[in-house]
Amino acid sequence: MAKKGNRVQVILECTEHRKSGLPGTSRYTTTKNRKNTTDRLMLKKYNPMLKKHTVHKEIK
């Protein structure tokens, strides 16, 4: 049975890694409450390929 509610799973992708043109991507999955946060999430997460914390934005 499917879960009911406002929580949805979203994917976060590194913005700096995408701009650099290097192969591979840094992605994280998380959940957000669709009712409280209607806009896209932006969180600082660790990128192991760049070896530093970078901004990760929600993708479609």
C-alpha positions as CSV (number, residue, x, y, z in Angstrom):
1,M,0.0,0.0,0.0
2,A,1.3,3.5,-0.9
3,K,2.0,6.1,1.8
4,K,-0.5,8.9,2.1
5,G,0.5,12.4,3.0
6,N,2.5,15.4,1.9
7,R,6.0,13.9,2.2
8,V,7.8,13.4,-1.1
9,Q,11.2,12.0,-2.0
10,V,13.5,14.5,-3.8
11,I,17.0,14.3,-5.4
12,L,19.6,16.9,-4.7
13,E,22.4,17.5,-7.2
14,C,25.6,19.4,-6.8
15,T,25.6,22.8,-8.7
16,E,29.4,23.3,-8.7
17,H,30.2,19.9,-10.1
18,R,27.7,20.4,-12.9
19,K,29.3,23.7,-13.9
20,S,32.9,22.3,-13.8
21,G,32.3,19.8,-16.6
22,L,34.0,16.9,-14.8
23,P,32.5,13.4,-15.3
24,G,30.2,12.0,-12.7
25,T,27.8,13.7,-10.3
26,S,27.2,14.1,-6.6
27,R,23.6,13.3,-5.7
28,Y,21.7,12.9,-2.4
29,T,18.2,11.8,-1.8
30,T,16.0,13.2,1.0
31,T,12.3,13.9,1.8
32,K,10.5,17.2,2.1
33,N,7.0,18.2,3.1
34,R,5.3,19.4,0.0
35,K,2.8,21.5,1.9
36,N,5.3,23.5,3.9
37,T,8.1,23.8,1.3
38,T,6.6,24.5,-2.1
39,D,9.8,25.9,-3.6
40,R,12.9,23.8,-4.5
41,L,15.3,22.8,-1.7
42,M,18.9,24.0,-1.5
43,L,21.2,22.4,1.0
44,K,24.9,22.4,1.7
45,K,26.2,18.8,1.4
46,Y,29.6,17.1,1.0
47,N,30.8,16.4,-2.5
48,P,33.4,13.6,-2.3
49,M,34.7,14.3,-5.8
50,L,35.5,17.9,-5.1
51,K,36.4,17.1,-1.4
52,K,34.5,20.0,0.0
53,H,30.9,21.1,1.0
54,T,28.9,22.6,-1.9
55,V,25.4,23.7,-2.5
56,H,23.1,20.9,-3.8
57,K,19.8,21.9,-5.5
58,E,16.7,19.8,-5.9
59,I,16.2,18.4,-9.4
60,K,13.1,17.2,-11.2
